[in-house]
Amino acid sequence: MDLPGARIDRLKENLSRVSGVEVALVQADLLEGAAMALRAHKLPESFAAVLLDVPCSNTGVMRHRAT
């Protein structure tokens, strides 16, 4: 689930290279109406596991940018 926008297209492209994993992409705001969006796609409202791609803090590359 992600907000509508260009990121979904890139995510679809990246996931097209993955095999053996069932994925459903839903464009919606997680904080507003997520359950309704999942129902609209005939998806369950709870899952055994969830993969999160959270915003990056960029701390992994800080040493390359030290001045």
C-alpha positions in Angstrom: 0.0 0.0 0.0 1.3 3.4 -1.0 0.0 6.8 -1.8 -1.1 7.2 -5.4 1.8 8.4 -7.5 4.8 7.5 -9.6 6.3 5.3 -6.9 3.8 2.6 -7.6 5.0 2.2 -11.2 8.6 1.8 -10.0 7.4 -0.7 -7.4 5.5 -2.7 -10.0 8.6 -2.8 -12.2 10.8 -4.0 -9.3 8.3 -6.7 -8.3 8.0 -8.0 -11.8 11.5 -9.5 -11.4 10.5 -11.4 -8.2 9.2 -14.9 -8.5 7.4 -17.1 -6.0 5.9 -14.2 -4.0 2.3 -13.2 -4.2 1.9 -9.4 -4.1 -1.0 -7.1 -4.2 -0.4 -3.4 -4.8 -2.9 -1.0 -3.4 -2.9 2.8 -3.8 -4.3 4.3 -0.7 -3.4 6.3 2.4 -2.7 3.8 5.2 -3.9 6.3 7.8 -7.2 7.0 6.1 -9.4 4.3 4.7 -7.0 1.4 4.4 -9.5 -1.2 5.4 -11.9 0.1 2.7 -9.2 0.0 0.1 -8.3 -3.6 1.0 -11.9 -4.6 0.8 -12.2 -2.9 -2.6 -9.4 -5.1 -3.9 -11.0 -8.2 -2.2 -8.0 -8.5 0.1 -8.0 -9.5 3.8 -7.7 -6.8 6.4 -5.0 -8.7 8.3 -1.9 -10.6 7.3 0.6 -12.9 8.9 3.5 -10.7 7.7 4.0 -7.3 6.1 7.0 -6.0 4.2 7.6 -2.3 4.9 9.6 0.1 2.8 9.9 2.9 5.3 11.4 6.3 4.5 15.2 6.1 4.6 17.1 8.1 7.3 20.2 8.0 5.0 22.4 7.1 8.0 24.0 4.2 6.0 25.7 6.6 3.6 26.6 9.5 6.1 30.2 8.6 6.2 30.5 9.1 2.4 29.2 12.7 2.8 31.2 13.8 5.9 32.8 17.2 5.4 
